[in-house]
Amino acid sequence: MAHQAVKPYSFLMYFLAIIAFFFLGIVYASITEAGKGQMLAGGAIVFGYGVIGAFIGLCLSIFTAIKAKRHSIIKINGLLTLIIVASFAYFYVNYQKRQREKLENEQQKIERPKTHKTTNKAQTKPMAMLINSDTDNQTTHEMGLGMFTPNFYENKVLYFYGNLTHGKSVQEHMPTDSITFKQREYGGFDIATAPPWLVPEHLKLDYDLLYFKVKSISHDFIEVIVNT
């Protein structure tokens, strides 16, 4: 039945198999979280699973076209079409779920009150990110003195302090909470532990971004906003 390999319904099966198995490869990568924690390489890894799936689908469809009968190939085309539709539905539902979660997180950040904490100045790396002076912004937003980011490479723990006693050193104060960092297998850092109220000004550790807005600076401490 090798002549069936060049029939129009066989070419349709090749096309549908490539698309269906490409989606199946991506779905498999998504379920197994193959690209999780891989930063920018995550998308390429997931796409690679799809390409491998498409190649497998093409090989299977060619073998099927040679061995199967016409009515069997037509049934397979219908099955592949259902797989493609189901895959589209799967990705659409996941997209809608992520959008809802993103909206809920943004609403929670808006509803949470601002919280102020003081952190040990010796364990932070100040970063000047001063905002341009603007009358409207000054009346509606708290400007702050700038931003700072912890030095992940030298300090794996960032301590927070509550009420301070002026004139006492860092060693004479007890931390009230802390953030601990862990290094990922392929570089970069993640937060290992953190207080539940932590909502800093900028947090995107995929790019090593963790910025706090500075309220005031003293000899040993920096007062920061830990919940925006």
C-alpha positions as CSV (number, residue, x, y, z in Angstrom):
1,M,0.0,0.0,0.0
2,A,2.9,2.3,-0.5
3,H,1.0,4.2,-3.2
4,Q,-1.3,5.6,-0.4
5,A,1.7,7.6,1.0
6,V,1.2,10.1,-1.8
7,K,-2.6,10.4,-1.6
8,P,-4.1,13.8,-0.6
9,Y,-5.6,12.3,2.6
10,S,-2.1,11.0,3.5
11,F,-0.6,14.4,3.0
12,L,-3.4,15.8,5.2
13,M,-2.4,13.2,7.9
14,Y,1.2,14.3,7.7
15,F,0.2,17.9,8.2
16,L,-2.2,17.2,11.1
17,A,0.3,14.8,12.7
18,I,3.0,17.5,12.8
19,I,0.7,20.0,14.4
20,A,-0.9,17.6,16.8
21,F,2.3,16.0,18.0
22,F,4.0,19.5,18.3
23,F,1.2,20.5,20.7
24,L,1.5,17.2,22.5
25,G,5.2,17.8,23.0
26,I,4.5,21.3,24.5
27,V,1.8,19.9,26.7
28,Y,4.1,17.2,28.0
29,A,6.8,19.8,28.7
30,S,4.2,22.0,30.5
31,I,2.9,19.1,32.6
32,T,6.4,17.9,33.6
33,E,7.6,21.6,34.1
34,A,10.6,20.9,31.8
35,G,11.4,24.6,31.4
36,K,10.8,25.6,35.1
37,G,13.7,27.5,36.7
38,Q,15.7,27.7,33.4
39,M,15.2,31.5,33.0
40,L,15.4,32.5,29.3
41,A,16.3,29.0,28.2
42,G,12.9,27.7,29.5
43,G,11.0,28.8,26.4
44,A,13.6,27.2,24.1
45,I,13.4,23.9,26.1
46,V,9.6,23.8,25.8
47,F,9.8,24.6,22.1
48,G,12.4,21.8,21.7
49,Y,9.9,19.3,23.1
50,G,7.4,20.5,20.6
51,V,9.8,20.0,17.7
52,I,10.7,16.5,18.9
53,G,7.0,15.7,19.1
54,A,6.4,17.0,15.6
55,F,9.2,14.8,14.2
56,I,7.9,11.7,15.9
57,G,4.4,12.5,14.6
58,L,5.7,12.9,11.1
59,C,7.5,9.5,11.2
60,L,4.5,7.7,12.6
61,S,2.2,9.2,10.0
62,I,4.5,8.2,7.1
63,F,4.6,4.6,8.5
64,T,0.8,4.6,9.0
65,A,0.2,5.9,5.4
66,I,2.3,3.0,4.1
67,K,0.7,0.3,6.2
68,A,-2.9,1.4,6.8
69,K,-6.0,1.4,4.6
70,R,-7.8,4.5,3.3
71,H,-10.7,4.4,5.8
72,S,-8.2,4.0,8.7
73,I,-6.2,7.0,7.6
74,I,-9.4,9.1,7.4
75,K,-10.3,8.1,10.9
76,I,-6.8,9.0,12.1
77,N,-7.2,12.4,10.5
78,G,-10.3,12.9,12.5
79,L,-8.5,11.9,15.7
80,L,-5.6,14.2,15.0
81,T,-8.0,17.1,14.5
82,L,-9.6,16.4,17.9
83,I,-6.1,16.4,19.5
84,I,-5.4,19.8,17.9
85,V,-8.7,21.3,19.1
86,A,-8.2,19.8,22.6
87,S,-4.6,21.3,22.7
88,F,-5.9,24.7,21.7
89,A,-8.5,24.5,24.5
90,Y,-5.9,23.4,27.0
91,F,-3.6,26.3,26.3
92,Y,-6.5,28.8,26.2
93,V,-7.8,27.6,29.6
94,N,-4.2,27.9,31.1
95,Y,-3.8,31.4,29.6
96,Q,-7.1,32.5,31.1
97,K,-6.1,31.0,34.5
98,R,-2.8,32.9,34.5
99,Q,-4.5,36.1,33.6
100,R,-7.0,35.7,36.5
101,E,-4.1,35.0,38.9
102,K,-2.2,38.0,37.7
103,L,-5.2,40.2,38.1
104,E,-5.9,38.8,41.6
105,N,-2.2,39.4,42.7
106,E,-2.3,43.0,41.4
107,Q,-5.5,43.6,43.3
108,Q,-4.0,42.2,46.5
109,K,-1.0,44.4,46.2
110,I,-3.2,47.4,45.8
111,E,-5.3,46.5,48.9
112,R,-2.4,45.8,51.2
113,P,-1.3,48.7,53.4
114,K,2.3,50.0,53.2
115,T,4.6,48.5,55.8
116,H,7.9,50.0,56.9
117,K,10.9,48.0,58.2
118,T,14.5,48.7,58.9
119,T,17.3,46.6,57.5
120,N,21.0,46.3,58.3
121,K,22.9,48.8,56.2
122,A,26.0,46.6,56.3
123,Q,24.3,43.8,54.4
124,T,22.9,45.9,51.6
125,K,24.2,47.4,48.5
126,P,22.8,50.9,48.0
127,M,21.7,51.8,44.4
128,A,20.9,55.4,43.6
129,M,17.7,55.4,41.5
130,L,16.5,58.9,42.2
131,I,13.1,60.0,40.7
132,N,12.8,63.3,38.9
133,S,11.1,66.0,40.9
134,D,7.4,66.4,40.1
135,T,4.9,68.4,42.1
136,D,2.0,66.0,41.3
137,N,4.0,62.9,42.2
138,Q,5.1,64.5,45.5
139,T,1.6,65.1,46.5
140,T,0.2,61.7,45.6
141,H,3.2,59.3,46.1
142,E,5.9,58.8,48.7
143,M,9.1,59.6,46.9
144,G,11.7,58.1,49.2
145,L,15.4,58.6,49.0
146,G,16.1,56.0,46.3
147,M,16.4,52.2,46.0
148,F,18.7,49.5,47.2
149,T,19.2,45.8,46.4
150,P,20.7,43.1,48.6
151,N,24.1,41.7,47.6
152,F,23.0,38.1,46.9
153,Y,26.6,37.0,46.2
154,E,28.1,38.0,49.5
155,N,25.1,37.7,51.9
156,K,22.6,34.9,51.8
157,V,20.5,36.4,54.5
158,L,18.9,39.9,54.7
159,Y,17.7,40.8,58.3
160,F,14.8,43.1,59.1
161,Y,14.6,45.0,62.4
162,G,11.7,46.6,64.2
163,N,11.9,49.4,66.7
164,L,15.5,50.7,66.9
165,T,17.3,52.2,69.9
166,H,19.4,55.0,68.7
167,G,23.0,54.8,69.9
168,K,23.1,51.0,70.0
169,S,25.1,49.0,67.5
170,V,23.7,46.4,65.1
171,Q,24.9,43.6,67.4
172,E,22.7,45.0,70.2
173,H,19.5,44.7,68.2
174,M,17.5,41.5,67.5
175,P,16.1,40.9,64.0
176,T,12.4,40.6,63.7
177,D,12.4,38.8,60.4
178,S,14.6,38.0,57.4
179,I,14.9,36.9,53.8
180,T,17.1,34.0,52.9
181,F,18.4,33.4,49.4
182,K,19.5,30.2,47.6
183,Q,21.6,29.9,44.4
184,R,20.0,28.1,41.5
185,E,21.8,25.2,39.8
186,Y,22.5,27.2,36.7
187,G,23.3,30.5,38.3
188,G,21.2,33.3,39.7
189,F,19.3,33.4,43.0
190,D,15.9,32.5,44.4
191,I,14.2,33.4,47.7
192,A,14.3,30.4,50.0
193,T,12.3,31.9,52.8
194,A,10.6,35.2,53.3
195,P,7.9,36.8,55.5
196,P,4.4,36.6,54.1
197,W,4.0,40.4,54.1
198,L,7.0,40.9,51.7
199,V,5.9,42.9,48.6
200,P,9.0,45.0,47.6
201,E,9.0,47.7,45.0
202,H,10.5,45.4,42.3
203,L,10.8,41.7,42.5
204,K,12.0,39.6,39.5
205,L,14.7,37.2,40.6
206,D,14.9,35.7,37.1
207,Y,16.9,38.8,36.4
208,D,18.3,39.2,39.9
209,L,16.1,42.2,40.5
210,L,15.0,42.9,44.1
211,Y,14.6,46.6,44.9
212,F,13.3,48.3,48.1
213,K,12.3,51.9,48.3
214,V,14.5,53.7,50.9
215,K,12.8,55.9,53.6
216,S,15.8,57.0,55.6
217,I,19.5,56.2,56.1
218,S,21.4,56.1,59.4
219,H,24.9,54.9,60.3
220,D,24.1,51.2,60.5
221,F,20.6,50.8,59.1
222,I,18.4,51.7,56.1
223,E,14.7,52.2,56.6
224,V,12.8,50.6,53.7
225,I,9.2,50.0,52.5
226,V,8.8,46.2,52.5
227,N,5.2,46.1,51.3
228,T,4.1,48.4,48.5
